[in-house]
Amino acid sequence: MLEFRGAVRVVVDEATETTDSLFVDGGRVVDRPADDVPREVVDAGGCVVTPGLVNAHHHLLQSGFRTLPGTRGVPMADWLPAMAAAYGAARIDPSLVAATTAVGVAEGLLAGVTTVADHQLNWPAGHGDAGQAGVDDTVAIAVSIAREAAALGGRLVFVRGSARDDPEAAATSAEAIVQALVGGASGGVSATGTAGTGGVGDDGMLQVAVGPAGVHSDSRETFALLDEVAARHGLRRRTQANEQVDVAIALERYGRRPLDLLDDWGWVADDVTIAHLCAVTDDEIARLARAGVTATHAPGCDLPMGWGIAPVAALRAAGVTVGLGTSGGGSNDAGHLLADARLAMQVAPLVGPPVPARTVLGMATAGSAAGLGRPELGHLRPGAAADLCLWDVSGVADAGVADPVAGLLWASPGRRPREVWVAGRPAVREGRLLGADERDLVAALERRLRG
């Protein structure tokens, strides 16, 4: 039994806060035990305690490819081939994704991210044409990513993505990856007992989903075949829509907007999360809300690249649950979700009414978790997974702050948590990563990129 004691504020969820102790047992948040129950006390003095942040949209591979020449503030039609050339030169294989994953997951943990959804879109050259050998290559990639996340103590949602892959090859690979990572998770029931969230490992630390990059890169057949894999295993489905290149290509190729195509292809549904959604109409927002689609806002990617701003207030007002993601290092350059939460709050008035700090913090926690079909994540009510962050608010960066919860976002843009716990186990103490030495992770990535 753990007791987190002395916090300035415990943010239980978007609507509930307390100054009482928080109790954890067996990796779960529990009600206050009887006074005579033995416990280990964790000093949370001077801290705001929040649920662990949930990064609902990342491309961990891009952690090795930041600030590349020709990739900053350019049209997506220029950005995509520039990134592809860099991947090709580096040769995507298990050793590369191991190094980029370790850096990306570590960066997230040090910034309070306890769960990251990795939309893996890029695979070894020719993987779709090599039969079983090609499938085995993709499985090795997935296993390597999962192994690195586990070693650091972070939760991973591995999204078997596709970007111009052969449809049959993508589906065969997705099936094999489900079997390799979580053993099939048949029946569409997760380890938490929640219907429709299959693909979750027994301890809840690993989940598998499927996700074509978008209608700009993947065909109707790809969406259909990955849909079949998802239906067979109860997996969540994820894709991207309504950034500038997506809309332009859909109109040019099909004469229709991306969400019209996704609707026709069966991907406007309550098990689907769509990232970005910058250029959406009122009618499209209403359609998403009726269908129960969840959204992921990625302002740290879309805004600096000039790809648009999702109308978060309008989406939420219509009833769409909105989560938050960083997207990848090739566009964002950072995996600091709280910084992106701050940015989301700052840019909201450019496309609608302001969005309060607690609402945006809720997007970065429960909102993101909802899109993953993970009701045990993103809050600290009894029964929740014991994923939590201790944010020290006792220093000069928070001096004069009247509301310490709002101050988490408004003050100290580069804020890092003092401690991070995942499933009741410490992953960061006194600002230091416990699962590895940061310098070793950086050196490993540099060696691999040079090699």
LUMRO-66532 format. One record per residue (C-alpha): x, y, z. Coordinates in Angstrom, 2 decimals, decimal comma. Each point is the difference from the previous one (the first is absolute). Layout:
REM LUMRO-66532
site x=X	y=Y	z=Z
...
***
This chain:
REM LUMRO-66532
site x=0,00	y=0,00	z=0,00
site x=1,31	y=3,44	z=-1,00
site x=-1,21	y=3,30	z=1,36
site x=0,82	y=3,19	z=-1,91
site x=-0,22	y=2,59	z=2,73
site x=0,27	y=3,76	z=0,26
site x=-0,94	y=1,11	z=-3,52
site x=-1,09	y=3,57	z=-0,61
site x=-2,75	y=-1,47	z=-2,18
site x=-0,90	y=-3,44	z=-1,34
site x=-1,72	y=0,26	z=-3,37
site x=-2,25	y=-3,05	z=0,03
site x=-1,62	y=0,86	z=-3,31
site x=-1,04	y=3,09	z=-1,93
site x=-2,81	y=0,74	z=2,45
site x=1,41	y=-1,23	z=3,31
site x=2,95	y=1,14	z=2,10
site x=0,96	y=-0,67	z=3,59
site x=2,77	y=0,68	z=2,50
site x=-0,42	y=-3,42	z=1,59
site x=2,57	y=-2,77	z=-0,29
site x=-0,09	y=-2,29	z=-3,01
site x=0,21	y=-3,75	z=0,63
site x=1,35	y=-2,65	z=-2,37
site x=-0,02	y=-3,76	z=0,37
site x=0,84	y=-2,67	z=-2,55
site x=0,49	y=2,53	z=-2,77
site x=-3,44	y=1,56	z=0,52
site x=-1,36	y=3,06	z=1,75
site x=-2,04	y=-1,08	z=3,02
site x=-2,25	y=1,57	z=2,61
site x=1,50	y=1,12	z=3,29
site x=0,89	y=-3,15	z=1,97
site x=-0,55	y=-0,55	z=3,69
site x=2,46	y=1,90	z=2,19
site x=1,78	y=-3,18	z=1,07
site x=0,86	y=-1,15	z=-3,53
site x=3,80	y=0,15	z=-0,53
site x=1,08	y=2,38	z=-2,71
site x=3,05	y=1,60	z=-1,57
site x=-0,29	y=3,79	z=-0,04
site x=1,13	y=1,91	z=-3,10
site x=0,61	y=3,66	z=0,74
site x=-2,04	y=2,10	z=-2,45
site x=0,57	y=3,22	z=1,91
site x=0,00	y=3,11	z=-2,17
site x=-1,35	y=-1,94	z=-2,98
site x=-3,13	y=-0,15	z=-2,08
site x=-0,81	y=-3,65	z=-0,71
site x=-1,63	y=-0,79	z=-3,33
site x=-0,81	y=-3,13	z=-1,95
site x=2,77	y=-1,08	z=-2,31
site x=-0,19	y=1,74	z=-3,35
site x=-1,17	y=-2,03	z=-3,00
site x=1,65	y=0,90	z=-3,30
site x=-2,66	y=-1,15	z=-2,42
site x=1,94	y=0,58	z=-3,21
site x=3,76	y=-0,36	z=-0,50
site x=2,36	y=-1,36	z=-2,64
site x=2,88	y=-1,19	z=2,15
site x=2,22	y=-0,75	z=-2,99
site x=0,21	y=3,74	z=-0,63
site x=1,81	y=0,51	z=3,32
site x=3,17	y=-0,72	z=-1,98
site x=-0,81	y=2,49	z=-2,77
site x=-0,63	y=3,43	z=1,48
site x=0,68	y=3,43	z=-1,57
site x=1,15	y=-1,57	z=-3,26
site x=0,76	y=2,47	z=-2,81
site x=-3,01	y=0,50	z=-2,23
site x=-2,52	y=-1,19	z=2,58
site x=-0,86	y=3,13	z=1,99
site x=-3,02	y=2,08	z=-0,88
site x=-0,39	y=-1,51	z=-3,46
site x=-3,06	y=-1,38	z=-1,80
site x=-0,71	y=-3,59	z=0,91
site x=0,54	y=-0,98	z=-3,63
site x=3,64	y=1,03	z=0,48
site x=0,33	y=-1,26	z=3,56
site x=-1,06	y=-3,58	z=-0,72
site x=2,71	y=-0,79	z=-2,61
site x=2,67	y=1,76	z=2,06
site x=-0,80	y=-2,22	z=2,98
site x=-0,23	y=-3,11	z=-2,19
site x=3,46	y=0,70	z=-1,39
site x=1,41	y=0,23	z=3,52
site x=-1,61	y=-3,29	z=1,00
site x=1,35	y=-1,65	z=-3,13
site x=3,52	y=1,18	z=0,68
site x=-0,18	y=-1,27	z=3,59
site x=-1,52	y=-3,40	z=-0,98
site x=-3,00	y=-0,84	z=2,14
site x=0,65	y=-3,16	z=1,98
site x=-0,42	y=-1,22	z=3,61
site x=3,21	y=1,69	z=1,14
site x=-1,13	y=3,40	z=-1,29
site x=-3,47	y=-0,15	z=1,54
site x=1,47	y=-1,28	z=3,27
site x=2,18	y=3,11	z=0,23
site x=-2,71	y=2,46	z=-1,03
site x=-2,61	y=-1,62	z=2,23
site x=2,25	y=0,08	z=3,05
site x=0,69	y=3,70	z=-0,52
site x=-3,65	y=0,83	z=-0,68
site x=-1,48	y=-1,96	z=2,89
site x=2,66	y=1,30	z=2,40
site x=-0,65	y=3,57	z=-1,12
site x=-3,70	y=-0,52	z=0,61
site x=0,42	y=-1,51	z=3,45
site x=2,26	y=2,86	z=1,05
site x=-2,79	y=2,36	z=-1,11
site x=-2,77	y=-1,91	z=1,80
site x=-1,24	y=-2,22	z=-2,84
site x=-0,85	y=-3,43	z=1,39
site x=-1,74	y=-1,34	z=-3,13
site x=1,00	y=0,67	z=-3,59
site x=-1,78	y=-1,08	z=-3,18
site x=2,63	y=-0,64	z=-2,66
site x=-1,46	y=0,20	z=-3,51
site x=2,70	y=-1,96	z=-1,82
site x=-0,41	y=0,79	z=-3,68
site x=3,42	y=-0,77	z=-1,43
site x=1,41	y=-3,45	z=-0,63
site x=3,06	y=-1,64	z=-1,57
site x=0,31	y=0,57	z=-3,74
site x=-1,77	y=-2,68	z=-2,00
site x=-1,76	y=-1,54	z=2,98
site x=-3,20	y=-0,37	z=-1,98
site x=1,57	y=-2,07	z=-2,72
site x=1,99	y=-2,55	z=1,97
site x=-2,65	y=-2,45	z=1,14
site x=0,49	y=-1,43	z=3,48
site x=3,44	y=1,55	z=0,28
site x=-1,56	y=3,44	z=-0,41
site x=-2,63	y=-0,75	z=2,64
site x=2,69	y=-1,23	z=2,36
site x=1,89	y=3,26	z=-0,51
site x=-3,04	y=2,03	z=1,09
site x=-0,56	y=-2,23	z=3,02
site x=3,63	y=0,47	z=1,01
site x=-0,51	y=3,77	z=-0,21
site x=-3,10	y=-0,18	z=2,21
site x=1,66	y=-2,29	z=2,53
site x=3,03	y=2,28	z=0,22
site x=-2,18	y=3,06	z=0,67
site x=-2,02	y=-1,84	z=2,64
site x=3,13	y=-1,31	z=1,71
site x=1,55	y=3,45	z=0,35
site x=-3,16	y=1,57	z=1,41
site x=-0,32	y=-2,83	z=2,53
site x=3,63	y=0,34	z=1,09
site x=-0,62	y=3,65	z=0,91
site x=-3,28	y=-0,73	z=1,79
site x=-2,34	y=1,93	z=-2,30
site x=-3,33	y=-1,12	z=-1,42
site x=-0,01	y=-0,41	z=-3,79
site x=-2,80	y=-0,10	z=-2,53
site x=1,56	y=-1,38	z=-3,15
site x=-1,98	y=1,10	z=-3,05
site x=0,77	y=-2,14	z=-3,05
site x=-0,20	y=2,77	z=-2,55
site x=0,19	y=0,04	z=-3,77
site x=1,21	y=2,65	z=-2,42
site x=-0,35	y=-1,21	z=-3,59
site x=0,56	y=-3,60	z=1,10
site x=-1,36	y=-2,86	z=-2,05
site x=-3,43	y=-0,62	z=1,58
site x=0,35	y=-3,78	z=0,33
site x=3,51	y=0,33	z=1,41
site x=-1,14	y=2,60	z=2,54
site x=-2,85	y=-2,20	z=1,21
site x=2,15	y=-3,15	z=0,20
site x=2,61	y=1,93	z=1,95
site x=-2,61	y=1,45	z=2,37
site x=-1,36	y=-3,46	z=0,73
site x=3,48	y=-1,32	z=0,74
site x=0,83	y=2,97	z=2,22
site x=-3,14	y=-0,50	z=2,09
site x=0,93	y=-3,64	z=0,53
site x=3,61	y=0,86	z=0,86
site x=-0,69	y=2,84	z=2,41
site x=-3,19	y=-0,95	z=1,82
site x=-0,81	y=-3,50	z=-1,14
site x=-3,14	y=0,91	z=-1,89
site x=-2,08	y=1,51	z=2,83
site x=-2,93	y=-1,81	z=-1,59
site x=-3,58	y=0,91	z=0,65
site x=0,51	y=3,73	z=0,08
site x=0,29	y=0,11	z=3,80
site x=2,96	y=1,66	z=1,67
site x=1,83	y=-0,85	z=3,19
site x=-2,24	y=2,56	z=1,71
site x=-3,08	y=-1,93	z=-1,04
site x=-1,23	y=2,74	z=-2,31
site x=-1,68	y=-1,19	z=-3,18
site x=1,40	y=1,35	z=-3,23
site x=3,49	y=0,75	z=1,30
site x=1,81	y=-3,17	z=-0,98
site x=3,65	y=-0,07	z=-0,84
site x=0,99	y=0,87	z=3,58
site x=2,56	y=-2,18	z=1,74
site x=-0,79	y=-1,61	z=3,33
site x=1,75	y=2,66	z=2,07
site x=-1,40	y=2,92	z=-1,99
site x=3,46	y=1,26	z=-0,90
site x=-0,27	y=-0,82	z=-3,71
site x=-2,82	y=0,46	z=-2,48
site x=-0,24	y=-0,48	z=-3,76
site x=-2,11	y=2,02	z=-2,41
site x=-0,10	y=0,48	z=-3,77
site x=0,15	y=3,21	z=-1,98
site x=0,50	y=0,96	z=-3,64
site x=1,72	y=3,37	z=-0,32
site x=-3,01	y=1,49	z=-1,77
site x=-1,92	y=0,10	z=-3,24
site x=2,87	y=2,00	z=-1,53
site x=2,25	y=-3,06	z=0,12
site x=-2,10	y=-3,14	z=0,46
site x=-2,69	y=-1,56	z=-2,14
site x=-3,48	y=-1,11	z=0,87
site x=1,29	y=-3,59	z=-0,06
site x=2,63	y=0,76	z=2,64
site x=-2,61	y=1,54	z=2,28
site x=-2,31	y=-3,00	z=-0,59
site x=2,61	y=-2,67	z=0,69
site x=1,34	y=1,68	z=3,13
site x=-3,60	y=0,42	z=1,10
site x=-0,39	y=-3,78	z=-0,25
site x=3,03	y=-0,55	z=2,23
site x=-1,39	y=2,50	z=2,51
site x=-3,40	y=-1,69	z=0,02
site x=1,56	y=-3,43	z=0,47
site x=1,91	y=1,09	z=3,12
site x=-2,07	y=2,89	z=1,32
site x=2,75	y=2,50	z=-0,76
site x=-0,39	y=3,76	z=-0,01
site x=0,30	y=1,71	z=-3,38
site x=1,94	y=3,21	z=-0,54
site x=0,75	y=2,24	z=-2,95
site x=0,81	y=3,58	z=-0,97
site x=-2,18	y=2,43	z=-1,92
site x=-0,50	y=3,60	z=-1,09
site x=3,48	y=1,37	z=0,02
site x=0,80	y=2,00	z=-3,15
site x=1,45	y=-2,80	z=-2,13
site x=-2,75	y=-2,41	z=1,00
site x=-2,79	y=2,31	z=-1,14
site x=1,78	y=1,03	z=-3,20
site x=0,82	y=-3,56	z=-1,09
site x=-3,47	y=-1,31	z=0,84
site x=-1,62	y=2,70	z=-2,10
site x=2,43	y=-0,54	z=-2,88
site x=-0,13	y=-3,79	z=0,02
site x=-3,60	y=-0,67	z=0,97
site x=-1,78	y=3,32	z=-0,34
site x=-1,08	y=-0,35	z=3,62
site x=1,13	y=1,12	z=3,44
site x=1,87	y=-2,43	z=2,30
site x=-2,81	y=-0,49	z=2,51
site x=-2,46	y=-0,81	z=-2,79
site x=2,32	y=-2,78	z=-1,11
site x=0,63	y=-1,25	z=3,54
site x=-3,74	y=-0,11	z=0,59
site x=-0,58	y=-2,03	z=-3,16
site x=2,86	y=-2,32	z=0,93
site x=-1,42	y=-0,73	z=3,47
site x=2,53	y=2,06	z=1,94
site x=-2,36	y=2,53	z=1,56
site x=-1,00	y=-2,04	z=3,05
site x=0,34	y=-0,09	z=3,76
site x=3,12	y=-2,19	z=-0,02
site x=1,89	y=2,46	z=-2,20
site x=2,26	y=2,87	z=1,05
site x=0,99	y=2,59	z=-2,60
site x=3,06	y=2,18	z=0,51
site x=0,42	y=3,61	z=-1,13
site x=-3,46	y=1,02	z=-1,39
site x=1,21	y=3,51	z=-0,77
site x=-2,24	y=0,84	z=-2,96
site x=-3,42	y=-1,27	z=1,04
site x=-3,39	y=1,53	z=-0,71
site x=-2,88	y=0,32	z=2,45
site x=-1,84	y=-2,78	z=-1,81
site x=3,04	y=-2,28	z=0,23
site x=0,35	y=0,71	z=3,72
site x=-3,66	y=-0,92	z=0,51
site x=0,52	y=-3,22	z=-1,97
site x=2,98	y=-0,98	z=2,15
site x=-1,98	y=0,69	z=3,16
site x=-2,99	y=-2,08	z=-1,11
site x=2,27	y=-2,93	z=-0,80
site x=1,90	y=0,15	z=3,29
site x=3,38	y=0,56	z=-1,66
site x=2,72	y=1,27	z=2,33
site x=2,56	y=2,58	z=-1,09
site x=3,65	y=0,72	z=0,73
site x=1,24	y=3,59	z=-0,08
site x=3,68	y=0,43	z=-0,93
site x=0,74	y=3,73	z=0,14
site x=3,74	y=-0,44	z=0,54
site x=0,16	y=-1,57	z=-3,46
site x=-2,68	y=1,78	z=-1,97
site x=0,49	y=3,59	z=1,14
site x=3,75	y=0,51	z=-0,57
site x=-0,13	y=-1,89	z=-3,28
site x=-2,88	y=2,18	z=-1,21
site x=-2,28	y=-2,97	z=-0,51
site x=-2,97	y=1,44	z=1,91
site x=-1,60	y=0,15	z=3,44
site x=-2,72	y=-2,40	z=1,11
site x=-3,12	y=1,82	z=1,31
site x=0,13	y=-1,68	z=3,38
site x=-2,76	y=2,04	z=1,64
site x=-2,40	y=-0,71	z=-2,87
site x=0,81	y=-3,73	z=0,03
site x=-0,58	y=-0,22	z=3,74
site x=-3,16	y=2,09	z=-0,13
site x=-1,42	y=-2,43	z=-2,56
site x=0,75	y=-2,93	z=2,31
site x=3,24	y=-1,30	z=-1,52
site x=2,49	y=-1,27	z=2,58
site x=3,36	y=1,58	z=-0,75
site x=3,38	y=-1,33	z=1,09
site x=3,46	y=1,46	z=-0,46
site x=3,09	y=-1,23	z=-1,81
site x=3,40	y=1,37	z=-0,86
site x=0,28	y=-1,70	z=-3,39
site x=3,57	y=-0,83	z=-0,96
site x=3,36	y=1,66	z=0,36
site x=0,19	y=0,63	z=-3,73
site x=-2,61	y=2,73	z=0,33
site x=-0,23	y=0,81	z=3,71
site x=3,63	y=-0,65	z=1,02
site x=-1,10	y=-0,74	z=3,58
site x=-2,00	y=-2,60	z=1,91
site x=-0,99	y=2,39	z=2,81
site x=-3,78	y=-0,45	z=0,19
site x=-0,53	y=2,54	z=2,79
site x=1,71	y=2,64	z=-2,13
site x=-2,37	y=-0,89	z=-2,82
site x=-2,91	y=0,24	z=2,42
site x=1,15	y=3,52	z=0,76
site x=0,22	y=0,74	z=-3,72
site x=-3,50	y=-1,42	z=-0,56
site x=-1,33	y=2,35	z=2,66
site x=1,81	y=2,98	z=-1,54
site x=-1,12	y=-0,55	z=-3,61
site x=-3,62	y=-0,98	z=0,70
site x=-1,21	y=3,63	z=-0,20
site x=1,31	y=0,23	z=-3,58
site x=-2,72	y=-2,41	z=-1,19
site x=-2,70	y=0,34	z=2,65
site x=-0,56	y=0,78	z=3,66
site x=2,73	y=-0,57	z=2,60
site x=0,37	y=-3,46	z=1,52
site x=0,71	y=-0,06	z=3,77
site x=3,16	y=-1,53	z=1,42
site x=-1,81	y=-2,80	z=1,81
site x=-1,81	y=-0,94	z=-3,19
site x=3,24	y=-0,22	z=-1,93
site x=1,63	y=-2,00	z=2,79
site x=-3,01	y=-2,31	z=-0,24
site x=0,64	y=-0,34	z=-3,72
site x=3,58	y=-1,05	z=0,72
site x=-1,19	y=-2,66	z=2,44
site x=-3,55	y=-1,39	z=-0,12
site x=-0,73	y=1,36	z=-3,48
site x=2,95	y=-1,83	z=-1,49
site x=-0,77	y=-3,14	z=2,00
site x=-3,57	y=-0,05	z=-1,30
site x=1,26	y=-0,14	z=-3,57
site x=2,07	y=-3,04	z=0,93
site x=-3,00	y=-1,71	z=1,58
site x=1,80	y=-0,02	z=3,36
site x=-2,41	y=1,13	z=2,74
site x=2,50	y=-0,89	z=2,73
site x=2,47	y=2,65	z=-1,22
site x=-0,02	y=3,78	z=0,18
site x=-1,56	y=0,49	z=3,45
site x=0,70	y=-0,81	z=3,65
site x=-3,37	y=-1,23	z=1,22
site x=-0,03	y=-3,26	z=1,99
site x=0,58	y=-2,88	z=-2,40
site x=2,13	y=2,04	z=-2,38
site x=3,42	y=-1,16	z=-1,07
site x=2,56	y=1,59	z=2,31
site x=1,62	y=2,15	z=-2,69
site x=0,78	y=3,38	z=1,53
site x=2,33	y=2,98	z=-0,05
site x=1,26	y=2,20	z=2,83
site x=0,57	y=3,55	z=-1,28
site x=2,01	y=2,20	z=2,35
site x=-1,69	y=3,41	z=0,22
site x=2,10	y=1,38	z=2,87
site x=2,62	y=1,85	z=-2,06
site x=0,28	y=3,46	z=-1,51
site x=-1,68	y=-1,07	z=-3,26
site x=-3,23	y=-0,37	z=1,97
site x=0,41	y=2,99	z=2,29
site x=-3,09	y=2,18	z=-0,02
site x=-2,14	y=-2,68	z=-1,71
site x=-3,50	y=0,15	z=1,48
site x=-1,17	y=-3,32	z=-1,45
site x=2,71	y=-2,68	z=0,11
site x=-1,88	y=-2,31	z=-2,37
site x=-0,43	y=2,64	z=-2,69
site x=3,58	y=1,02	z=0,72
site x=1,22	y=-3,43	z=-1,10
site x=-0,81	y=1,10	z=-3,56
site x=0,29	y=3,78	z=0,11
site x=3,28	y=0,23	z=1,91
site x=3,40	y=-1,60	z=-0,72
site x=-0,32	y=-1,18	z=-3,64
site x=2,81	y=-2,57	z=0,39
site x=-1,37	y=-1,45	z=3,22
site x=0,99	y=-3,56	z=0,91
site x=-1,51	y=-2,13	z=2,74
site x=1,97	y=-0,82	z=3,12
site x=-1,29	y=-3,57	z=-0,01
site x=-1,87	y=-2,24	z=-2,42
site x=-1,65	y=-3,28	z=0,98
site x=-1,41	y=-2,58	z=-2,42
site x=-2,19	y=-2,84	z=1,26
site x=1,10	y=0,87	z=3,54
site x=3,70	y=-0,29	z=-0,87
site x=2,41	y=2,96	z=-0,16
site x=1,35	y=0,88	z=-3,44
site x=1,43	y=3,43	z=0,89
site x=1,25	y=1,11	z=3,44
site x=1,34	y=3,47	z=0,77
site x=-0,15	y=0,75	z=-3,71
site x=2,25	y=-2,96	z=-0,87
site x=-0,95	y=-2,85	z=-2,31
site x=0,27	y=-3,31	z=1,84
site x=-0,14	y=-2,48	z=-2,89
site x=3,15	y=1,20	z=-1,77
site x=2,65	y=2,67	z=-0,07
site x=-1,06	y=2,79	z=-2,38
site x=3,55	y=0,38	z=-1,27
site x=0,13	y=-3,65	z=-0,97
site x=-3,23	y=0,32	z=-2,00
site x=1,30	y=3,06	z=-1,84
site x=3,32	y=-1,69	z=-0,76
site x=-1,73	y=-3,14	z=-1,29
site x=-2,15	y=2,03	z=-2,38
site x=2,95	y=2,00	z=-1,28
site x=2,01	y=-3,18	z=-0,61
site x=-2,87	y=-1,58	z=-1,90
site x=-0,58	y=3,07	z=-2,18
site x=3,70	y=0,20	z=-0,82
site x=0,10	y=-3,69	z=-0,81
***
